Amino acid sequence: MSISFPRSFRYLMLFSSMFRAGPGLPTCVRSPGLRLDRRCLSAAPVSLSALVCLTLAAVAGCREAPPEFESNLVRAMSLEISRDVPTQAALEDVAPVIEELFGTPQSPRWPTSWMANDQQRDLVSIDRLRIAAGGVTSDQENVHTGLYQEHCVICHGVSGSGAGPASRYQVPYPRDFRAGVFKWKSTARSEKPTRDDLMKLLVNGIPGTPMPSFSLLPPSDREAIVDYVIYLSVRGEVERELLSFAVDMLDYDTTPPEDDLRLMLVSTQNDSTQREPIMPDELTEGGEAIAEVIDDVLGRWVSAESSSVPPRTELKGDELAASIARGKEIFHGQIANCAGCHGTNGAGGLPTLDYDDWTKDFTTRIGISPDDKEEVKPFRKAGALPPRQIDPRVLTGGVFHGGSDPETLYRRIQHGIAGTPMPSVDISEEAAGKTGLSPDEAWDLVNYLKR
């Protein structure tokens, strides 16, 4: 037997401790959603019988509408400004295409017929997606479904925008999966994370941030959540790229282009259970654009591989002390110039005027200052979070967001941190002493960071 309570019932249970025995029901309880506004905090107490009636009403069917994926209005507005082309017509065509391809939060789809090979089709499992999707339920064996809503939506939002209800109170903001950019991974800066990278984040959490560890979840639940994160990222990036394709290549303006160029699907092209690829001769030019974007996004997920790390020599005593001393010089030197952002000895304290890429996407990249509240206001109304200057990490505490093992720190030096101003350093014998570091010098720097 599986039981699913509407969110209004859960709100009621959450706030039930506010009520004490008394004569009346506060008028601040609003039907049918049964939400409470601030007047409830000072309202007259509620009798036990009234509370029971209210509870029964919630269980009997006072449900909120199921959540929906929202169109990426922030991206559309950014394109409209940067391209000087209206994007409403493109939005109106892209939205139904995305829903037909990827479904809804309650019923996700994985558009296998649009995928070029089995590697792309098997990137996620539709069965695991269905376990992660939808409302929260559990059965008598404590098997849960709706895992994303249960564990993730409060921070990352329904569509993976990173703008969930708790997002504004977190530093840094939760990740927006839709841009397809991930910070903490073992791959090169411009590449997608591997599945193992995402799993490690679930198991370990992200130290120094509100992202917790989910190591206590059953492994099958974590696998389902990883699938759903990949699904949201693919869905969001396909949406972003189709909007760009529409205004850049398909002549979308105040009105859609002719039918052959329009982004739309016919009934035979939206069967998520079909594994045989759609034949090119079945596609219009707009359909070819859809296929091209899907193949590009999925191809980068499939090709992601962890970068190699050269062996590290285990040092002790005087040898380790000498390595740490060399690493300190590198940290404060001109080539790596770590101190330029992280401060002397990594103690921080330096002012910064920079922002992460998610903020730059709707500000500096389209000629808007993040400090200009009037210019930013329309983007805020469309769902963007308030711009925040990015603070370089204080390293003296030994807490590293992406992990503190030596191989991870080596890769962080080698690749930088995607989506942030943290740059990469060329690590090779050829670059050593000129524009980069030798592998041994990089290990010296790692030893200094871990001192």
Secondary structure, DSSP 8 states (H G I E B T S, - for coil): -EE---HHHHHHHHHGGG--S-S---TTEETTTTEE-GGGGGS----HHHHHHHHHHHHHH-----------HHHHHHHHHHHTS--HHHHHHHHHHHHHHHB-SSSB---GGG-SSHHHHTTS-HHHHHHHSSS-EEETT--EE-HHHHHTHHHH-TTS-S--TTGGGSSS----GGG---SS-SS-TTS---HHHHHHHHHH--TTSS----TTS-HHHHHHHHHHHHHHHHHHHHHHHHHHHHHHHS--SSS---GGGS----GGG--TT--S---GGG--HHHHHHHHHHHHHHHHHHT-------------HHHHHHHHHHHHHHHHSTTT-THHHH-GGG----------HHHHTTTGGGT--TT-HHHHHHHHHTT------------TT---TT--SHHHHHHHHHH--TTSS----EESTTTBTTTEE-HHHHHHHHHHHT-
